[in-house]
Amino acid sequence: MKLNVKNLKNIATLNQESRINNLLLLKKEKCFVSCSNDALIKIFSYENSKYECLITIKEHSKAIYNIQETKKGEIISSSNDETIKIFSFNLSNKTYQCLLTFKGHKEEVFKAIELSNANNIYASCSADNIILIWNRETNQTQTIFKLKFMIWCILEISNNRIVFSSSDPQRPRLIFLNYKNLKYEKEMNLISCSGNNGICNIKNNLIAIISFGAIFIVNTDLYILEQCFNFDEYSYFWCVYPLSNENLVISGYVDNIFQYDYKIGKVIGKSSMFLHDLAILSIIEPENNVLITCSTDSKIKIWKFE
């Protein structure tokens, strides 16, 4: 089937109590995870097209902005309560355990990730203008990188590097850092990310970044901008997600989604209707013909390509 977001049918809606900020796909477990402004993490099954909440985690005291997966299949959460937490869970008996609470930041935490080529080492970004590199075993900060403006997003890329985006309106830029030798490698000016779901790896050392009304495709080996596409009719995007067919889906404060083929540098599809009442903040693809979206309208919706 040739997937195109012009042909989406809503097959299920999961009404929640608060704005949903992020979705995480755990494909091995056949489940997905949500986090929301009411400080809840929920784990849903999607096996056999049955969408059921199996576990609700209430350990944070304020809004949770982002959730990621560790190498062990655990959940790592970043919150407005200035903490990062790591959870294990058991779907068969519907239980969870909080394994760690990290308190290195002084303001709300936007995103935390485990670094794949380091042992028990994590990186996180925050409204305190700081990137922290920290050790899970000791629960201590190893390195602090201080900027002048808050950092929305962070992404691990090839060759032991992370890339993050400055929110400085006077000097938008991407910053590349080697987390092994803890040295800055490169800055790329005039590119910034407009949300913590607004950057993703594609393939072959390419990353996609969405910023307000544009998408950028960057070669992270050569540090060059390969593409810039401007969406003239809309001004703000929040999320970019790579599909299994290597296209990208893009969403934001426009209530619908776009499908972008980076190989030809063109938008090849736009949803034919508004998918939510308000902004779409996150998108995942649990199966090749299914999308799941979440929104500030407190709904999770499941869509099937027709």
C-alpha positions as CSV (number, residue, x, y, z in Angstrom):
1,M,0.0,0.0,0.0
2,K,1.3,3.5,-0.9
3,L,0.8,5.5,2.3
4,N,-0.5,9.0,2.0
5,V,-1.9,11.2,4.9
6,K,-4.6,12.5,2.5
7,N,-6.3,9.2,3.1
8,L,-6.7,8.7,6.9
9,K,-9.6,7.2,8.7
10,N,-10.1,7.6,12.4
11,I,-10.6,4.1,14.0
12,A,-10.3,5.0,17.7
13,T,-10.2,8.0,20.0
14,L,-8.8,7.8,23.6
15,N,-10.1,10.7,25.6
16,Q,-7.8,11.9,28.4
17,E,-8.0,14.5,31.2
18,S,-5.2,16.8,30.1
19,R,-3.1,18.0,27.3
20,I,-0.9,15.2,25.9
21,N,2.7,16.3,25.2
22,N,4.4,13.2,23.8
23,L,4.0,9.7,22.5
24,L,6.6,6.9,22.7
25,L,6.4,3.7,20.7
26,L,7.7,0.5,22.3
27,K,7.4,-1.8,19.3
28,K,8.9,-4.9,21.0
29,E,6.2,-4.8,23.7
30,K,3.4,-3.9,21.2
31,C,2.5,-0.9,23.3
32,F,2.8,2.9,23.3
33,V,3.3,5.4,26.1
34,S,1.8,8.9,26.6
35,C,2.8,11.8,28.9
36,S,0.6,14.7,29.8
37,N,0.2,18.0,31.7
38,D,-1.6,16.2,34.6
39,A,1.7,14.6,35.4
40,L,0.7,11.1,34.3
41,I,2.4,8.5,32.1
42,K,0.1,5.9,30.6
43,I,1.1,2.7,28.8
44,F,-1.3,1.5,26.2
45,S,-1.5,-1.8,24.3
46,Y,-2.2,-1.8,20.6
47,E,-2.1,-5.5,19.8
48,N,-4.9,-6.8,17.6
49,S,-6.2,-3.3,17.1
50,K,-7.2,-3.1,20.8
51,Y,-6.2,0.1,22.4
52,E,-6.3,-0.3,26.2
53,C,-4.5,1.6,29.0
54,L,-2.6,-1.1,31.0
55,I,-0.6,1.0,33.4
56,T,-0.9,4.5,34.8
57,I,2.3,6.0,36.4
58,K,1.9,8.9,38.8
59,E,5.3,9.8,40.2
60,H,5.9,13.4,38.9
61,S,4.3,16.4,40.6
62,K,4.0,18.6,37.4
63,A,3.5,18.3,33.7
64,I,5.6,15.7,31.8
65,Y,7.0,17.1,28.5
66,N,8.8,14.1,27.0
67,I,9.3,10.4,27.3
68,Q,12.1,8.3,25.7
69,E,13.2,4.6,25.8
70,T,16.4,3.4,27.5
71,K,18.6,0.7,26.0
72,K,17.0,-1.7,28.6
73,G,13.5,-0.9,27.4
74,E,12.7,1.4,30.4
75,I,10.9,4.7,30.2
76,I,12.8,8.0,30.9
77,S,10.6,11.0,31.6
78,S,11.3,14.8,31.7
79,S,9.1,17.1,33.7
80,N,8.2,20.6,34.7
81,D,8.9,19.5,38.3
82,E,12.7,19.9,37.4
83,T,13.3,16.1,37.6
84,I,14.0,13.2,35.3
85,K,12.8,9.8,36.2
86,I,13.4,6.2,34.9
87,F,10.8,3.5,35.2
88,S,10.7,-0.2,34.6
89,F,7.3,-1.9,34.0
90,N,5.7,-5.3,33.7
91,L,2.8,-5.6,31.3
92,S,1.7,-9.0,32.4
93,N,0.9,-8.0,36.0
94,K,0.4,-4.2,35.2
95,T,3.0,-2.9,37.6
96,Y,5.8,-0.4,37.4
97,Q,8.8,0.7,39.5
98,C,10.5,4.1,39.7
99,L,14.2,3.2,39.4
100,L,15.8,6.6,39.6
101,T,15.1,10.3,40.1
102,F,17.7,12.8,38.8
103,K,17.6,16.3,40.2
104,G,20.4,18.0,38.4
105,H,18.4,20.8,36.7
106,K,17.1,24.0,38.3
107,E,14.1,24.5,36.0
108,E,11.7,22.5,33.9
109,V,13.3,19.7,31.9
110,F,12.4,19.3,28.3
111,K,14.1,16.1,27.2
112,A,16.5,13.4,28.4
113,I,18.1,10.6,26.4
114,E,20.4,7.7,27.1
115,L,23.6,7.8,25.0
116,S,24.1,4.6,23.0
117,N,27.9,4.4,23.0
118,A,28.5,5.2,26.7
119,N,27.9,3.1,29.7
120,N,25.0,4.5,31.9
121,I,25.5,8.0,30.6
122,Y,22.6,10.3,29.8
123,A,22.1,13.8,28.4
124,S,19.3,16.3,29.2
125,C,18.2,19.8,28.3
126,S,16.2,22.3,30.3
127,A,14.8,25.8,30.6
128,D,17.8,26.5,32.9
129,N,19.9,27.0,29.7
130,I,22.0,23.9,30.5
131,I,22.9,20.7,28.8
132,L,23.8,18.1,31.5
133,I,25.8,14.9,30.9
134,W,25.2,12.7,33.9
135,N,25.8,9.2,35.2
136,R,22.9,6.9,36.0
137,E,24.9,4.7,38.4
138,T,26.1,7.5,40.6
139,N,23.1,9.8,39.9
140,Q,25.6,12.6,39.6
141,T,26.3,15.3,36.9
142,Q,29.6,14.7,35.0
143,T,29.6,17.8,32.7
144,I,27.7,21.0,32.4
145,F,27.4,23.0,29.2
146,K,25.9,26.4,29.9
147,L,24.3,28.6,27.2
148,K,22.5,31.9,27.2
149,F,19.1,30.6,26.2
150,M,17.0,27.6,27.1
151,I,17.4,24.4,25.0
152,W,14.3,22.8,23.6
153,C,15.6,19.6,22.2
154,I,18.5,17.2,22.1
155,L,19.2,14.3,19.7
156,E,22.0,11.7,19.5
157,I,23.5,11.3,16.1
158,S,26.4,9.3,14.7
159,N,30.1,9.3,15.8
160,N,29.4,9.9,19.6
161,R,27.7,13.2,19.0
162,I,24.7,15.0,20.2
163,V,23.0,17.9,18.5
164,F,20.9,20.5,20.2
165,S,19.2,23.8,19.3
166,S,19.5,27.2,20.9
167,S,16.3,29.2,21.3
168,D,18.2,32.5,21.0
169,P,15.9,34.6,18.7
170,Q,18.9,36.8,17.7
171,R,21.1,33.8,16.8
172,P,19.2,30.6,16.0
173,R,21.6,27.7,15.5
174,L,22.3,24.0,15.9
175,I,25.2,23.0,18.1
176,F,27.1,19.8,17.7
177,L,28.9,18.2,20.7
178,N,31.1,15.1,21.0
179,Y,30.0,13.4,24.3
180,K,33.1,11.2,24.4
181,N,35.7,14.0,24.5
182,L,33.2,16.6,25.7
183,K,34.2,19.1,23.0
184,Y,32.1,21.4,20.8
185,E,32.5,20.3,17.2
186,K,30.4,22.7,15.1
187,E,27.7,25.3,15.0
188,M,25.3,25.8,12.1
189,N,23.7,29.2,12.1
190,L,20.1,30.2,11.1
191,I,18.6,26.8,12.0
192,S,16.7,26.1,15.2
193,C,14.1,23.7,16.4
194,S,10.6,24.8,17.5
195,G,9.8,22.0,20.0
196,N,11.3,18.9,21.7
197,N,9.6,16.6,19.1
198,G,10.9,18.8,16.3
199,I,14.1,16.9,15.4
200,C,14.7,13.3,14.3
201,N,17.2,11.1,12.6
202,I,16.4,10.0,9.1
203,K,19.2,7.8,7.6
204,N,22.7,8.1,6.1
205,N,23.7,10.8,8.6
206,L,20.7,13.0,7.8
207,I,18.5,14.7,10.3
208,A,15.3,16.6,9.9
209,I,14.5,19.8,12.0
210,I,11.3,21.7,11.9
211,S,11.3,25.4,12.8
212,F,8.2,27.5,12.7
213,G,7.1,27.3,9.1
214,A,10.0,25.4,7.6
215,I,11.7,22.0,7.5
216,F,15.5,21.6,7.2
217,I,17.4,18.5,6.2
218,V,21.0,18.6,7.5
219,N,23.9,16.3,6.7
220,T,25.6,15.8,10.1
221,D,28.8,14.4,8.7
222,L,29.5,17.3,6.4
223,Y,27.7,20.0,8.5
224,I,25.8,21.3,5.5
225,L,22.1,22.2,4.9
226,E,20.9,19.9,2.1
227,Q,17.3,21.2,2.0
228,C,15.1,23.9,3.3
229,F,11.4,23.9,2.5
230,N,9.1,26.7,3.5
231,F,5.4,26.1,4.2
232,D,4.0,29.4,3.2
233,E,0.4,28.9,4.5
234,Y,1.4,28.0,8.1
235,S,3.8,29.5,10.6
236,Y,4.5,27.1,13.4
237,F,5.3,23.4,13.6
238,W,5.9,21.2,16.6
239,C,6.6,17.6,15.5
240,V,8.5,15.7,12.8
241,Y,8.4,11.9,12.6
242,P,10.0,9.4,10.1
243,L,7.6,7.0,8.6
244,S,8.5,3.4,7.6
245,N,8.4,4.4,3.9
246,E,11.1,7.0,4.6
247,N,8.8,10.0,4.2
248,L,8.4,12.5,7.1
249,V,5.1,13.6,8.7
250,I,5.0,17.1,10.2
251,S,2.4,18.6,12.5
252,G,2.0,21.6,14.8
253,Y,-0.5,24.4,15.6
254,V,-2.4,23.7,12.4
255,D,-4.5,20.7,13.5
256,N,-3.6,18.6,10.4
257,I,-0.5,16.9,9.2
258,F,1.8,17.1,6.1
259,Q,3.7,14.3,4.4
260,Y,7.2,15.4,3.1
261,D,9.4,13.3,0.8
262,Y,12.9,14.5,1.6
263,K,14.3,12.6,-1.4
264,I,12.6,14.9,-3.8
265,G,12.2,17.9,-1.4
266,K,8.4,18.2,-1.8
267,V,5.2,17.9,0.2
268,I,3.4,14.9,-1.3
269,G,0.3,14.9,1.0
270,K,-1.7,16.8,3.5
271,S,-4.5,15.4,5.6
272,S,-7.9,16.2,4.0
273,M,-9.4,17.2,7.4
274,F,-8.4,18.7,10.7
275,L,-7.4,15.6,12.8
276,H,-7.7,17.3,16.2
277,D,-9.5,20.3,17.6
278,L,-6.1,21.9,18.7
279,A,-2.4,21.5,18.0
280,I,-0.9,18.0,17.3
281,L,2.1,17.6,19.4
282,S,3.4,14.1,18.7
283,I,3.0,11.3,16.1
284,I,4.0,7.6,16.0
285,E,3.6,4.8,13.6
286,P,3.0,1.5,15.4
287,E,2.2,-0.4,12.2
288,N,2.9,0.3,8.5
289,N,-0.7,1.4,7.8
290,V,-1.5,3.1,11.2
291,L,-0.7,6.5,12.8
292,I,-1.3,7.6,16.4
293,T,-1.5,11.3,17.2
294,C,-1.9,13.3,20.4
295,S,-2.9,16.9,20.9
296,T,-3.5,19.8,23.3
297,D,-7.2,18.9,23.0
298,S,-6.5,16.0,25.5
299,K,-7.2,13.3,22.9
300,I,-5.1,10.4,21.5
301,K,-6.4,9.4,18.1
302,I,-5.6,6.3,16.0
303,W,-5.7,6.6,12.2
304,K,-5.6,4.1,9.4
305,F,-4.4,4.7,5.9
306,E,-7.2,3.9,3.5
